[in-house]
């Protein structure tokens, strides 16, 4: 999950310039690719970085300071109640890879129950959250945001809890950031990632009831 476009080997790029059909988007995820736009109105590229960042679900780490926040129950957790707002808020920054075509593409996936948002609410307002794609036993985290301190971190903790309970096997964050490193995110070779992915997407799992 990230908030900026990261350069990768040009050989792993394929160009597109329109809304992505759900079948193509899901096939790309199943093959290890994901889309990023050059800017809010820029061309879309397909990326498959090497190495690839994942959060191992069995070694997910919650920093001590965040554990104290969780105990206070400062946020209400909601699922898929404001998916579009989550996406648009993630895109609302100076350097963004979430274009309008990207938003419209994922809204279609959301309607098909493949794309989901985990939201943290405080006093009736959306405080933070994240969104991503569930396919088989894999979840692909796309982006996260906070309007209130720690709100996106709390959303990530609840995402991991849901994935564990529902026996998911792979949480893909695509790239590693200092923020994600605190939770035990690691980088693995692309070939190793693709092997984990191939196994995970063959499993039948339900992100929603």
N, C-alpha and C positions, 0 to 999 in steps of 0.2 A: 504494500500500500504506500503510495507516494504522492507527492504534490508537485513534482517537477519532471520535465522530460530529461531522460538520461541517455547519453549517446551510447550506441552499441555498434558492433561491427556492421558496416553497410551490407554485408552479404546476408544478414538476417532481416533485411527490410524488404517489404513488398508494398507497393503504393495503392492507395484507394482514395476516392474523393467524394464519397456519398454515404448515405445512411447504410449501415451494414445489416444485411438480412440475418435474422436469428439463426438459421441453419448454418450459415457461413461463420458467424461469430462462435457458435458452440463447437463447430468443427475445428476452428482455429485453437480454441482453448484445449481441446482434446489432443491437439498436435504440438502443444507447447508454445503457441503464439498468443499475443494479445495486442490490441490496437492502442496507439497513442497519436494524438494530433500534434502538429508542430506548434500550434497556438490555438487561441479560442476560435479562430476562423481558418486555421491552417490545414494543410494536407494531412491525411491519416497514413501512418506507417504501421506495419506489423513487426513486432519485436519478439525475439526469443533469445534473451541474454544468456551469456555464459561467463561467470557462474550465475546461478539462480538462487534467490533468497527464499527460504521457507522458515516457518516457525514449527519446530517439532512439537506436536500436541502433547506428548508425554513428558517433555521437559520445559514446558512453558513456565516462565518465571514472572512472578508478580513482585515488583519492588516493595520494600517495607512501607515506604511513604504512601504508596497506592493502597496497600492493605488497610491502612488507617482510614483512607477516604471511603473505601468500600464498606467498612464497618459502620460508618456514619449514615449510609444510605441517603446520600444527598440527591441522587438522581432516580428518576423513574425510567425503567427500560421499556421501550416499545419496539415492535418488529413490523417493518413494512408499512407504517402509517403515513410516512412523508418521504417516500423514496425519491421523488423528483426534487424536493427541496434539499435533501441530503446531497444529491448529485450537483445541483446548481450551487450550493454553498461550497462544496469541494472545488468547484470550478472558479469560484469568485476570488481570484487572486491575480497578481500581476503576471506571473509566469505560470500559465496553465497548459495542460495537455488535453483538457476535457472540452472539446468543441461542441457546438450545438449538434453536429452530426453524431458525435459520440453519445451525447445525452439522449437523443432520439433513438439511437440504436439500443441502448440499455433499457430505455422505457419499454421497448417491445419485449425484451427479455424478461423484464419485471412482470409484464402482463401474462407471460407464459410461465411464471413462477420459477424462473431460473436465476434471476437477479434479485438481491435482497438488501435491505438496509437494517442495521441495528442502530437504534436511536436512543440518546440519553436526553431526558426532558427534566427541566427544573422550573417549578412554579408555573407550569402550563406552557412553557416556551421550549423550543428545540435548542438544546445547549450544545450538542455535539453528536457525532455518529460516524458511521462508516458504511460503505456498500461494497458488494462483490457478487460473484457468480458461484452458484453451487452446481456441480456436475458429478454424478456418481458419488463417490466418497471423497471428492476434492472440493475445496473452497478456495476461490481465487480472490484475494483481497485487492480492491482497486484503489480506494482513496479514503481518507478520513479527515475530519475537521473538528475544531473546538471553538465554541463561542465563550465557554466557561472553562476555567482551568480544570484539567484532568477529565473532561467530559468524553473525549475520544478514547482515552485510555480505559475508562470504565466500559465503554462500548466494546472494546477489544477483548477485555476479560470476559464479558458476557458472550461474545461470539465464540471464544474458545470453550467455554463451559457448554454451550449448545453443541458444538462439534464433537466434543468428547462424549456427551450423553448419547448422541445419535450415531456414534461409532464412525465418524469421519476419520480419514487416514492422512490427509494432506492439506496443509494450510499454506498456500502460496502467497508470498508478499512481493514477488517479482524482483525487487531491489532491496538492499539493506540500507537503513538510515540510522543515525544516532538514536532517534526516538525508538525505533523498533528493536535496536540492539539490546535495550534494557529488558526486553521480554524473552531473550534467548534466541532471537533470530540468527540463523546461520546461512552461509553461502555454500552451495554444493555444485559440483560440475554439472553442466547441462545434461550429459548422458545419464548421470545418476538421477537427476530430476525427471527426465523423460521415462525412466524405468519405474519410478515411484508413481508417476502420473498414469502410465499405462495400466498399472495394477489398480489404482484408485478409481479410475473412471469406469472400470468394469463392474464395480460393486454397486448394489442398489441401496441407496440411502435416501432419507427424507429430511430435508432441512425444515420443512413445514409439516404440520399434522394433516 
